[in-house]
Amino acid sequence: MNGYLMKEQTITRGADVFVESFTPENRYGVIFEDDGDTAYFYALEKDASGGDQRILDALHIYEADDEIKIADDETGKEGRTSKLLIVWSKDWLKCALVIDGYCHALFDFEGQGGYNINEFPPPNGFWTKGDRKLSEEKIRQFF
């Protein structure tokens, strides 16, 4: 994947986690959130003053109950430890969510598109209006 690694964090799936990344070049940003039950990846835009933010799109990543539960040796909690990466394209207009070496979601801020593996939720009509299918071809096209 060709771009800038802006965040790298070890997470435990099904445990509360909040990871954000904003570009240094424009007003766009992303947030990965696992609330303990469900994980989503959000596309955001800051207003001109940089104070307020609005959500442009949200992509479902996983349900904690769907994940394989194994004992984590470090915490003793159930869950699966994963390596999360947030990678921005060199033009700062595309952003990918990579978990355990696999791209799970991608936002194209220029083309106003959000793409993920399970194509859920349906496009919001406000920002993403087309197909949500994340494919290897799309990943290669953007990165």
MIZABA-874040 format. One record per residue: residue in one letter; chain; x negated, y, z of N, C-alpha, C in turn. Coordinates in pm, 1 decimal. Atoms other than C-alpha are relative to their C-alpha. Example, Ala and Ser with C-alpha at 12.3 -4.5 7.8 and 13.67 -1.06 7.14 Angstrom:
BEGIN
> aa_ch_n.x_n.y_n.z_ca.x_ca.y_ca.z_c.x_c.y_c.z
> A_A_-89.0_-119.0_0.0_-1230.0_-450.0_780.0_-90.0_120.0_0.0;
> S_A_82.0_-119.0_-6.0_-1367.0_-106.0_714.0_77.0_109.0_73.0;
! end
This chain:
BEGIN
> aa_ch_n.x_n.y_n.z_ca.x_ca.y_ca.z_c.x_c.y_c.z
> M_A_-85.7_-116.3_0.0_0.0_0.0_0.0_-90.8_123.2_0.0;
> N_A_84.2_-117.1_18.9_-153.5_329.7_-111.6_66.4_121.4_63.9;
> G_A_-58.0_-115.7_-66.9_-87.2_618.9_127.1_-71.0_27.5_130.4;
> Y_A_55.6_-38.4_-128.5_-146.1_757.9_474.5_68.4_-75.1_112.9;
> L_A_-51.9_67.2_-118.5_-104.5_544.3_784.3_14.5_105.9_108.5;
> M_A_-23.7_-106.7_-96.7_58.3_789.6_1026.1_33.5_-52.6_139.0;
> K_A_-29.6_60.6_-129.9_172.7_555.0_1303.2_-32.4_-147.5_-6.2;
> E_A_23.9_142.7_-17.0_60.8_214.9_1421.9_27.8_-30.2_146.2;
> Q_A_-39.8_28.6_-137.5_220.6_62.6_1728.0_43.2_-145.3_12.6;
> T_A_-49.6_133.2_-30.4_278.5_-276.9_1882.8_134.0_16.5_70.3;
> I_A_-134.1_-6.6_-58.7_646.5_-325.9_1963.0_44.2_-139.9_39.0;
> T_A_-66.7_125.3_-32.3_852.5_-597.3_2124.1_142.7_11.6_-49.2;
> R_A_-134.6_-5.1_56.7_1164.6_-663.0_1923.4_102.6_-29.1_108.6;
> G_A_-102.9_15.1_-100.9_1474.8_-624.0_2134.4_-29.1_78.0_126.7;
> A_A_32.8_-87.3_-113.4_1305.5_-380.3_2374.8_10.9_144.7_-49.1;
> D_A_-14.7_-140.5_38.2_1374.6_-5.9_2374.6_-131.3_55.7_-52.9;
> V_A_116.6_-64.9_58.7_1132.1_173.0_2143.2_47.7_111.3_-92.2;
> F_A_-31.3_-117.4_81.7_1133.9_508.8_1965.2_-131.7_49.3_-57.8;
> V_A_124.1_-41.0_66.6_864.3_593.2_1707.7_36.6_99.7_-109.0;
> E_A_-29.4_-100.4_101.9_870.6_912.6_1503.2_-126.1_42.7_-72.4;
> S_A_110.4_-49.6_80.7_655.1_1052.4_1227.1_53.5_108.6_-92.4;
> F_A_-34.4_-110.0_89.6_682.7_1390.1_1053.7_-121.7_34.4_-83.4;
> T_A_111.8_-33.4_87.7_473.2_1498.0_757.6_-58.6_135.3_37.8;
> P_A_60.9_-131.1_-23.7_225.7_1781.7_794.2_21.9_95.4_-117.8;
> E_A_-10.5_-77.2_123.6_317.4_1904.2_443.6_139.0_54.1_-31.2;
> N_A_-136.3_-45.6_28.2_696.0_1952.8_449.8_85.2_-20.7_125.3;
> R_A_-89.3_8.5_-116.3_1001.8_1929.3_676.8_57.1_-140.1_20.4;
> Y_A_-56.3_133.9_-8.1_1063.8_1553.8_635.8_-63.3_-82.7_111.1;
> G_A_49.6_90.5_-101.9_1029.6_1288.6_899.2_82.0_-126.5_4.9;
> V_A_-70.8_126.7_-19.1_1135.1_939.9_1001.4_-5.8_-37.4_147.3;
> I_A_-2.8_55.4_-134.8_1228.0_767.0_1323.8_35.0_-147.0_-10.7;
> F_A_-35.6_139.9_-19.8_1221.7_396.7_1401.7_51.3_-10.3_142.6;
> E_A_-56.6_16.4_-133.7_1447.4_307.7_1693.1_54.9_-140.4_17.0;
> D_A_-57.2_127.0_-44.8_1517.2_-24.6_1862.5_61.0_29.9_136.2;
> D_A_-67.5_-32.9_-126.2_1778.0_28.8_2135.5_17.1_-121.3_90.8;
> G_A_-10.4_123.3_-77.2_1741.1_-324.7_2267.9_94.2_-99.9_-64.8;
> D_A_-94.4_86.3_72.4_2019.0_-461.0_2046.4_-22.2_4.3_-150.8;
> T_A_8.7_-22.0_144.0_1969.8_-313.9_1700.0_-113.3_96.4_-30.2;
> A_A_105.3_-90.9_44.1_1685.6_-147.7_1512.3_41.8_69.0_-128.9;
> Y_A_-28.5_-82.1_118.1_1732.6_134.0_1260.8_-120.8_85.4_-32.8;
> F_A_101.6_-91.7_50.5_1501.8_350.6_1050.6_74.4_118.7_-58.3;
> Y_A_-72.9_-120.9_37.2_1619.3_710.6_1003.8_-88.2_93.6_-82.1;
> A_A_64.3_-108.1_74.3_1527.6_976.7_747.3_54.1_131.2_55.8;
> L_A_-37.5_-127.4_-60.9_1527.7_1329.8_890.4_-55.8_116.4_-79.6;
> E_A_51.3_-125.0_55.6_1484.2_1686.2_776.9_13.8_107.4_106.7;
> K_A_-3.7_-112.9_-92.8_1392.7_1978.9_1000.0_55.1_121.8_-73.7;
> D_A_-45.3_-124.2_62.4_1563.3_2313.2_937.6_-120.6_92.1_-20.9;
> A_A_110.2_-89.5_35.9_1354.3_2607.2_813.7_-77.3_49.7_122.4;
> S_A_67.6_-47.6_-120.2_1276.7_2718.8_1169.4_-81.0_-110.8_67.0;
> G_A_70.4_114.1_-56.7_1151.8_2369.4_1255.4_57.8_-48.6_131.4;
> G_A_-59.0_37.0_-128.3_1377.4_2347.3_1560.8_101.2_-113.0_-9.2;
> D_A_-106.1_100.1_12.9_1685.4_2153.0_1458.1_-34.4_-102.1_-107.4;
> Q_A_20.5_107.3_96.1_1687.3_1823.7_1270.5_135.8_-54.1_-41.7;
> R_A_-120.8_70.3_42.6_1951.6_1650.8_1064.7_-39.2_-134.8_-56.7;
> I_A_21.7_134.6_51.9_1975.7_1284.3_981.5_49.6_-3.8_-143.4;
> L_A_-36.3_12.9_140.8_1975.1_1228.8_606.7_53.6_-138.8_-31.9;
> D_A_-38.3_137.7_30.5_2010.1_851.0_608.8_-46.0_-90.3_113.9;
> A_A_36.2_101.2_-99.6_1988.7_543.0_830.9_0.4_-136.5_-66.9;
> L_A_11.6_134.2_55.8_1876.1_192.2_740.1_-9.1_-102.2_112.9;
> H_A_2.4_109.2_-97.3_1947.1_-122.6_941.4_-125.5_-83.3_-22.9;
> I_A_122.2_78.7_11.7_1628.9_-316.5_1015.9_20.3_-140.7_54.5;
> Y_A_-27.3_132.9_-54.5_1726.0_-603.5_1247.8_91.9_9.6_120.6;
> E_A_-74.8_19.1_-123.5_1949.2_-728.5_1527.3_-90.1_-80.8_91.9;
> A_A_88.1_69.9_-93.9_1759.8_-837.1_1836.9_42.1_-144.7_19.2;
> D_A_-49.2_136.4_-18.8_1980.8_-1145.7_1875.2_-38.0_-92.0_-115.4;
> D_A_37.7_79.5_116.4_1877.8_-1257.8_1527.4_-146.9_-39.7_2.3;
> E_A_143.0_26.1_-6.2_1511.6_-1259.0_1619.7_-28.4_-123.4_86.3;
> I_A_43.5_114.7_-79.1_1331.4_-1563.4_1754.4_-53.5_52.2_132.8;
> K_A_43.8_-43.9_-132.2_1284.6_-1518.0_2129.7_-111.2_-92.6_49.2;
> I_A_110.8_75.6_-58.6_949.9_-1627.4_2268.2_-54.3_78.8_117.9;
> A_A_55.3_-69.4_-115.9_776.4_-1544.6_2593.2_-121.5_80.7_-42.0;
> D_A_113.6_-86.4_24.9_538.2_-1252.2_2565.3_-95.7_-14.8_118.1;
> D_A_96.3_27.7_-106.8_227.4_-1344.2_2764.8_-36.6_123.7_81.1;
> E_A_41.8_-121.2_-69.9_148.6_-982.1_2852.9_107.0_53.4_94.0;
> T_A_-105.9_-61.6_-79.7_489.3_-871.5_2985.7_86.3_-101.0_72.5;
> G_A_-89.0_98.4_-59.5_664.7_-1194.8_3071.4_143.9_15.1_-45.0;
> K_A_-135.0_-23.4_50.8_971.0_-1056.3_2891.4_21.2_-82.8_-125.5;
> E_A_-29.7_67.4_125.6_1148.9_-1235.4_2614.7_-6.6_101.6_-112.2;
> G_A_7.4_-87.1_116.1_1094.7_-1092.9_2271.6_-114.2_-43.6_-88.0;
> R_A_108.3_31.8_90.5_863.6_-1106.6_1979.3_-81.8_125.0_-24.0;
> T_A_88.3_-113.6_20.7_567.2_-874.1_1962.6_-31.3_11.7_-148.2;
> S_A_24.5_-26.4_141.4_519.5_-714.2_1622.1_-84.4_125.2_-14.7;
> K_A_78.5_-118.6_32.5_287.4_-463.1_1463.4_81.1_86.0_-95.8;
> L_A_-80.2_-93.2_79.0_477.4_-160.8_1329.8_-91.7_107.1_-58.8;
> L_A_74.5_-105.2_69.3_326.8_78.2_1073.2_98.3_93.6_-69.0;
> I_A_-73.1_-98.3_80.6_469.6_398.4_927.4_-101.7_60.3_-94.9;
> V_A_93.5_-41.5_104.5_300.9_482.9_597.3_69.4_101.5_-90.8;
> W_A_-49.6_-103.8_91.1_356.8_803.6_397.2_-79.5_-4.5_-130.1;
> S_A_67.6_-7.4_129.9_278.9_833.8_26.0_-90.9_122.7_-3.0;
> K_A_96.1_-109.4_8.5_0.0_1069.3_-80.4_65.4_134.2_-32.1;
> D_A_-70.0_-126.4_25.2_255.1_1329.1_-196.4_93.9_38.7_114.6;
> W_A_-80.7_-23.4_-120.7_431.6_1310.3_146.4_150.5_0.8_-28.4;
> L_A_-142.4_1.2_35.0_769.2_1243.5_-24.1_61.9_-138.9_7.3;
> K_A_-48.9_136.4_-17.1_800.6_868.2_37.6_-58.6_-55.2_128.6;
> C_A_46.8_54.7_-126.4_774.1_675.6_361.0_46.3_-144.9_12.4;
> A_A_-30.2_142.5_-14.0_760.4_302.4_430.6_-12.5_-43.1_145.1;
> L_A_5.5_66.2_-130.1_830.3_102.6_745.8_-51.5_-140.9_-24.4;
> V_A_62.9_130.7_17.1_600.1_-199.3_763.2_-4.9_-67.8_136.2;
> I_A_3.1_77.4_-123.8_646.0_-465.4_1031.3_-66.3_-133.0_-30.8;
> D_A_76.4_124.1_17.2_399.0_-752.0_1058.1_-44.6_-21.2_-144.6;
> G_A_55.9_7.6_134.1_253.1_-671.7_716.3_100.8_-4.4_-112.4;
> Y_A_-103.8_8.6_102.4_587.2_-669.8_533.7_82.9_128.2_0.4;
> C_A_-79.2_-122.6_11.6_768.9_-358.9_406.2_148.3_-33.5_19.5;
> H_A_-140.8_23.9_-31.0_1117.6_-359.5_561.7_92.2_109.9_-50.6;
> A_A_-83.2_-112.2_44.0_1240.4_-16.8_449.2_-87.1_106.9_-62.5;
> L_A_71.4_-106.0_68.7_1145.3_277.3_233.4_95.6_115.7_-24.3;
> F_A_-75.9_-120.0_33.4_1271.4_635.3_200.8_-72.8_75.8_-108.7;
> D_A_49.9_-86.3_106.2_1225.6_842.0_-114.8_67.2_135.8_20.4;
> F_A_-57.9_-130.6_-30.5_1279.0_1202.1_-3.1_21.5_82.7_-126.1;
> E_A_-14.4_-73.7_125.1_1229.1_1342.5_-352.7_122.9_-48.5_-77.5;
> G_A_-111.8_57.8_73.8_1477.8_1104.0_-515.0_124.3_-23.2_84.3;
> Q_A_-110.5_18.1_-94.7_1708.0_1098.3_-210.4_51.9_-143.7_-0.1;
> G_A_-38.4_140.8_-5.1_1710.4_722.5_-169.5_-55.2_-69.4_122.9;
> G_A_41.9_84.8_-110.7_1693.7_480.8_120.4_17.7_-144.9_-40.0;
> Y_A_0.0_138.4_46.3_1607.4_115.4_54.9_-44.0_-91.6_113.2;
> N_A_39.2_98.2_-101.5_1594.8_-187.1_284.4_33.2_-140.3_-48.3;
> I_A_-12.9_139.6_39.8_1599.3_-564.6_273.7_145.6_-44.3_-7.7;
> N_A_-137.6_50.8_-3.5_1961.3_-627.8_373.0_103.3_95.3_-60.6;
> E_A_-86.6_-96.3_68.0_2105.5_-323.9_188.4_115.5_48.7_88.3;
> F_A_-103.5_-43.3_-93.0_2300.1_-217.1_499.1_-52.4_119.2_78.5;
> P_A_-139.7_-15.7_40.3_2471.8_12.0_566.1_9.3_45.4_-145.9;
> P_A_-16.7_-46.1_137.7_2619.5_104.6_229.2_-48.6_144.6_-13.8;
> P_A_43.3_-138.1_20.1_2493.9_430.7_73.7_100.9_98.2_59.4;
> N_A_-87.4_-93.1_-69.9_2632.1_731.3_260.3_68.9_101.2_-91.1;
> G_A_-63.9_-93.7_91.6_2725.4_935.8_-47.8_-46.0_142.9_22.0;
> F_A_52.8_-133.5_-31.5_2570.4_1240.1_120.3_-143.1_13.4_-52.1;
> W_A_140.0_-7.1_39.8_2209.1_1157.3_49.4_-33.9_-115.4_-93.2;
> T_A_23.6_115.9_85.6_2163.1_803.4_-81.9_129.5_-31.5_-72.4;
> K_A_-122.5_21.7_77.6_2410.8_756.1_-362.4_-5.1_-127.6_-83.2;
> G_A_13.1_115.7_87.8_2277.0_455.9_-548.1_-29.1_-128.1_72.8;
> D_A_37.4_133.0_-47.0_2148.7_106.2_-500.5_-95.6_8.4_118.7;
> R_A_86.9_3.7_-118.5_1984.6_25.2_-162.5_-102.4_-113.4_-5.2;
> K_A_84.1_119.8_6.8_1797.9_-285.3_-279.9_-148.7_34.0_4.4;
> L_A_144.6_-14.5_-9.9_1435.8_-287.4_-162.0_-63.6_-119.1_-70.6;
> S_A_64.4_105.3_77.7_1229.0_-483.5_-410.7_-150.8_24.5_-2.2;
> E_A_144.9_-12.7_15.1_859.1_-549.9_-461.9_-32.1_103.1_-108.3;
> E_A_19.8_-96.1_108.1_888.2_-347.9_-783.2_13.5_143.9_51.0;
> K_A_-21.6_-133.4_-54.9_1022.7_-45.7_-594.3_-116.4_39.8_91.6;
> I_A_113.2_-28.5_-87.4_745.0_-71.4_-335.4_-122.4_35.4_-82.9;
> R_A_113.6_-29.1_88.9_482.1_-83.0_-612.9_18.3_133.7_-70.5;
> Q_A_-29.9_-125.5_70.3_653.3_206.4_-792.6_-32.0_120.8_88.4;
> F_A_18.3_-113.6_-90.7_637.4_433.1_-486.7_-137.7_4.0_64.2;
> F_A_129.6_6.2_-65.7_310.2_312.8_-337.8_-99.9_-70.7_-89.1;
! end
